[in-house]
Amino acid sequence: TQTVSQSDAHVTVFEGDSVELRCNYSYGGSIYLSWYIQHHGHGLQFLLKYYSGNPVVQGVNGFEAEFSKSDSSFHLRKASVHWSDSAVYFCAVSAGSSGNKLIFGIGTLLSVKP
Amino acid sequence: DPKIIQKPKYLVAVTGSEKILICEQYLGHNAMYWYRQSAKKPLEFMFSYSYQKLMDNQTASSRFQPQSSKKNHLDLQITALKPDDSATYFCASSPGAGGVSNERLFFGHGTKLSVL
């Protein structure tokens, strides 16, 4: 059974700050990890994903995430946030054998103050 | 232009009634999905379809029935509605067959269902 934990329900930063949104997972086999963003009233939009190779993956709008097998983590980072980055961010995992059945975390609300 | 259309955007229903949530995608994708987002809960996988065939069903209740009349349609029929069914229901799609694991999903804007 895969589980996803996003320990921060709400993160508040100022425009121009860096931010890290945390994601930890538990699963023993090969997994796919991804991040999605949800602006208020909209559907989820893909940011980035990881399966193998370079543990640091680049996504859209300056986001990146780093996979750590030892920490069972896949934290999302951005060096300088913009007010338009305010949204809910979801970490998701899927097992190698489960098709595209994603298991989502509870989400982290990022609020960017001007 | 939204490429995944969900209708209606908002839906209010009475307990015991039946509703159909519509989803059409114009991305040329072969796999479609339904996810549910209840208040204060993670997004929850419900169904996946590939080439109009059911691939995976994680919904315990038979009150939820997907219907695929065309490859780019995956509607969700919900019968005997209960207040606990209140949630936002998201339709999604991906390019290939549902068995491919590393595909990004494209989501619709959702249908927010309120059952009174």
Interface residues (C-beta under 8 A of the other chain):
Chain A: V4 Y32 S34 Y36 G41 H42 G43 L44 Q45 F46 K49 Y51 F90 A92 S94 A95 G96 S97 S98 G99 N100 K101 L102 I103 F104 G105 I106 G107
Chain B: I4 A31 Y33 Y35 K40 K41 P42 L43 E44 F45 S48 M55 D56 Q58 F90 A92 S94 G98 G99 V100 S101 N102 E103 R104 L105 F106 F107 G108 H109 G110
